[in-house]
Amino acid sequence: MATVTQLEETQQNPRRWWALGALVASMLVLGFDMTILNVALPTMAEQLGATTGQQQWMADAYVVVFASLMLPAGLLGDRFGRRRMLITGLAVFLAGSVIGALAGDVNWVIAARAVMGVGAALVMPLALSVLPSLFGPAERTRAVGIISAASALGLPLGPIIGGWLLNHFWWGSVFLINVPMVAIGVTACVFLLPETSDPASPKVDALSTALTATGLGALIYAIIEAPDRGWGDPLVIALFAAAVLLVAGLVLRERQVDRPMLDMELLTHRGFLLNALAATLVMFVLSGLMFVLPPYLQAVLGNDAFGTGLRLLPMMGGLMIAARAAQPIVARFGSRAVVSAGLVVLAFAALLGSRTTVHDGYGYTALWLSVAGLGFGFSVVPSMDGALAALPANRAGSGSGLLMTLRQVGGAIGIALLGSLLASTFRDRLDVTGLPAPLGHTAGESVVAAHLVAAKTGSTHLAASANASYVHGMGLVLMVCGIAALVTALLAAAFLPNTPTAHRTEGNEDPAVAPATADAGQ
């Protein structure tokens, strides 16, 4: 375990900021890819004939694998070297990108996204787990803010560059662009990032990994299939039951082994648990927003892919402003107040967005998107920093993996649950009167498909009905997001440990070394 003296010596190392640059380059690759697919989905749905369910799987295949493998990935980095595993993750991500670029149908795209999820699972937790060994409490909030800003910078770049590529090249170019991005990340890690490890960390448990992957996969599959099959369908019920049994088996397995991969003890630290839950629920809301917005901007408002990317900038701008401003505000008011206020702002933005009508222009959307970005930044940066600060130094890899697993599970469930709500609402409200049954079924698969059918049949009524139905479904999704954010804000205000940055820097004890200390007096 690192000592306070060792941490202070690390803080004097001027290479720590160069090392942070390598982590930023790695996170930029992931942030870039998180949104480039969102803006490409409508185009890919048109050219590959993907249904709403298949679009959800193109997004969720990445997220499910990502979430399932982050715990073992964190442990692999602890045992065999975090820099080595980080570079390995970037290489696997590159391989998945090449497969995606060469894919000929939807199934191969989904497979490519799953391979990319394996690589991302190695990159994300290991990039975060290095922070406690590089930065003490006085600088960690700033470092987390920079990492968050790097991810945020990748978010607007993805849609903008992806939109430009889609306007000039085939859809596979949105995968091929990852090649130079990964090359930059690998080069930065090789030359700038020091190697760190903890050989005494627990071994990777194959059975626990399998239970995590299959349990989460069964849950996501059930949620995605439910709108088509019905929530009472035997297969859907069986999948939900299997998910419950598999997750229960995972918990029992981890309680029985001497050195568990899923460290339940970390969940006993109130600072880690509550900050991680806050970050998870924020990810749930953000994933829902990013899934429903691109089809609205493209199919309903009539923008091309590049224009859609540009119109997502207000949310990314608000996010980056908040990520930069979070540290001094937390130092003045404490993390509890800032996280709670950020969630209230996010809830207000989502509820404002739920009032969108089919006749509203982009100006109204830009307004609530800007507010949503501010709320997201002010809630996620302090909660992530608070969770990292509560981690013991010798559990940085596994703890960061658990934190990011929870966040990605929130994102996966957000895409699946909110996407399913949107799909079922759209299908129920779409007026396909007068259309042959096959065309009516096709139109009900997505708003993009409905517009294609409307163009083929010359039905302006179908196009208008598709727009109105989609906006109504989007409003319901945003209302659910707003309510979820508001409930989370109330819980954060009531239970979240209040840890001002200023208090951390005044003491001699590093909360990364003694995580229970900060919670003892709460």
C-alpha positions, 0 to 999 in steps of 0.5 A: 500500500502506498504511504503518504510520503510516497504520494507526496514524492509522486506529487513532486514528479513533474512527469505526472502531468505528461503522464496525464496527457497520455491518459487524456489521449486514451480517453479521447479515443473512447469519448470520440467513439461514444458519440460517433455511432449515435450520429451514424445510426440513422444513416446505417439504419437506412443503408443496412436496413437496421430495425430499432432493436438492431440499432439498440444492439449496435449501441449496447453490444459495445456497452454490455461487453464494456461493462462486463469486462471492466472488473477483470480488466482492472485486475489484469492491470493491477497484476501485470502492469496498467500501462501494458494492459492499457496499450493492449486495450487500445490495440484490441479497440483498433482491431474491432474498428477495422472489423467494423469498417469492413463489415457487410451487414448489421450482425458484423457491425454488432460483432465489431462493436463487441470487440471494441467493447473488450478494448474499451474495458481495458482502457477506461478503468486503467486510465482512472486507476492510475490517477491515485498513484499520480496525484494526491488529494490536492490535485486529484479533482483537477486531474479528474476534471481534465480526464472528464474534459477529454472525454467531453471533448471527444463527444462533440468531435465524434458527431462532427467528424462522423457527420462529415465522413458520412456526407463524403464517404461510406458509413464504415469510415466512422470506424476507420477514423479510429486508426489514427486516434488509437495510434496517437493514444498508444504512442502517448502511453509508450513514451509518457506513462510510467508503469504501475502495478499491484501484483498482490491484487486478486486473480481474475475469476473466470466464473465471476466474469462469465456470470457478470457477462451473461447476467447483464447480457440477459437483462439487456436482451430482455429489455430490448426484445420486450417491446416487440414480443410483449413484456409477458412473453415467455422468452422475455420472462425467462430472460429476466429470471435468468438475469436475476439468478445469474447476478445472484449467483455472482454475489454468492460466488464473490462472497465465498472466495477469499479474494473476490474479484468484485470487492464487496467491501468497497461498497461498505464505504459510503463515500464510494457507494453513494458517489458511484450510484450518483455517477451511474444514474447520471450515465443512465440519463445521458445515454437516454439523451444521446440515443434519442437526439440524433434521429430527432435532429436528422429525421424530424428536423431534416439535418444531415449527419454533419449538421446533427453533429454540430447541433449537439455542441451546446450540450458538450459546451455546457459539459466542458464548462462545468467540468472546468468549473467544478473544482473551485465550486466544490472547494467552496460549497462541498461535493454534496451541494454541487452534485445535488445542484447539478442533478437538479439542473439536469432534471430541469433540462430533461423536463424542459426537453420533454415539452418539445413539440413537432413545430419547435425549431432547433433554438428550443432544443439548443437551449435545454441541451446547454442546460443539460450539459451544465447539469451533467458536468456539475454532477458527474465530476465531483461524484467521480472524484469522490468515489476515486478518493474513497478507494484504497491505493492498493485497490485502485484498479479493481475499485476503478473497474467497479466504478466504471462497471456501475456507470456502464451498466447504467448506460446500457440499461438507459439505452435498452430501457429508454430505447424500448420505451421510445420504440413501443410508443412510436409504434403504438402512435404511428398511423399506418392506415391505408398501407399494406401490412408489410409496409406498415410493419416496416414503417413501425420499426423506426422513424427513419424507416417510416420516412423511407416508406413515406418517400416510397409511397408519397404519403405526406400523412405518414411522414407527419405522423412519424414526426409527431409519434417520434417527438411524443416518444422522445418527450416521454423518454426525457420525462423519465430522465428528468424524474430519475435525475430529480429523485437522484438529486434528493437522495444525494442531498440527503445521504451523499458525504459532503467532502469539500476539496479544501478540507482534503488539502488541509489534512495530512492523510490521503483519503485514497489510502484511508478511505473510511476516515472521510466518512467517519464523521459524516 
